[in-house]
Amino acid sequence: MRISRIAAHRVVLPLEHPYSLSGGRLHFEALDSTILRLETDEGVVGWGEGCPWGSTYLPGFARGVRAGVEELASQLLGLDPRRIDVVNRTMDTALPGHPYIKSAFDMACWDILGKATGLALVDLLGGRCEGAVTLHSSIPTGTPEEMVGAIAAARAKGTRIHSCRVGADVAMDIERIRAIHASLPAGESVTYDANRAWLSDQAIQVMGGAREHPAYYEQPCETYEECLAVRRATTHPIILDETIQAFGDLLRAQRDGACEAIGLKIGRVGGLTKARCMRDFCVATGLRMNIEETGGSIIGDTAAAHLAQSTPETHRRATWLSHDMITVDTAAGGAQQGRRHPCAGGAGPGGGALRGGAGRAGDGVRLTIKGTATKVDRRPWSARRLCPRAGVEPRS
């Protein structure tokens, strides 16, 4: 089997509501996703997705993905997509760095491998583990009242873990935290994610001022060194996210005792292959994970859900579904959150990498992995001649 054709599709993903993070300094209204179609000489087709969260959140931007597709295409045509490690080594040799560009290729290769073997992606990644994949909400920065209201809306969908964006200033963040905890019923938990907005002294003040409220704190500061200083001066569990971009970052964090959990985002680390390696290291060394995509549609979310479902329940904290925040669907089936996307019961194995069973995620929320992503706009951008076009229209 050989890769015979590569097509990239630009899809604009409007957010249902404007979204602010990092204390309100970063704002987003839509995402720009690249959906990749790999065709083979045996007729097997694989789908992948690369979608940075805008151009201001992390190193990487949407047009960079498409430029990278053009750069890598000639190196990958003719390779066997089932030999995924060979594909990754070829990409790393042809284009050092830029992991976010390579993730869509890697995802599409896993999709082909699943279809070729008749195995679900969750089984290829290690096998389905017991326990539901727990979903968590993503609450944008706002006033205390706005954030409490957003949590209530997420609760109505069945979500019981909430990731709240903070980082404006010390007094306001302590006020937000106290208001959120005053409204939080028993059985729910919170992560306060500063997205690198605090200086280390600010993080220490906020966590000290909210010492009586149990919570995780995620990526308090810009640099690893600042986050490590916060870890050593505080007692709340810390999640490192944006500073974990490669296996070496994870190795250093584990060695230094810099965190109790990480945000493992598939697109940021370069795809499922590298994310699986990091996942296995976390399991071996006792680190918990939020396993998810950086952003995008149901295609990327479904791949992340399979990786999460193949991870022992003891080592996963929660998974976020980016597509639950956007207004268009790029595919049928996949990982879906119950109230917005009706779900089906457990599907049997086989039929492609993105096919699997259903896992319950929290009370009233069901995560369904039930079909290969196929309904995308099939008008290609040539791998050698990329031209902008309009985004995909909402499917009926």
Secondary structure, DSSP 4 states (H G I P E B T S, - for coil): --EEEEEEEEEEEEEEEEEEEGGGTEEEEEEEEEEEEEEETTS-EEEEEE--STTTSSS--HHHHHHHHHHHHHHHTTS-TT-HHHHHHHHHHHS-S-HHHHHHHHHHHHHHHHHHHT--HHHHTT-PPSS---BEEEEPS--HHHHHHHHHHHHHTT--EEEEE--S-HHHHHHHHHHHHHHPPTT-EEEEE-TT-B-HHHHHHHHHHTTTS--EEE--BSSHHHHHHHHHH--S-EEE-TT--SHHHHHHHHHHT--SEEEEEHHHHTSHHHHHHHHHHHHHHT-EEEEE-SS--HHHHHHHHHHHHTS-GGGEEEB--GGGGBS---SSSSS--TTTS---SPPPS-SSTTEEEEEE-STT-EEEEE-----S---PEESS-----PPPPPP-
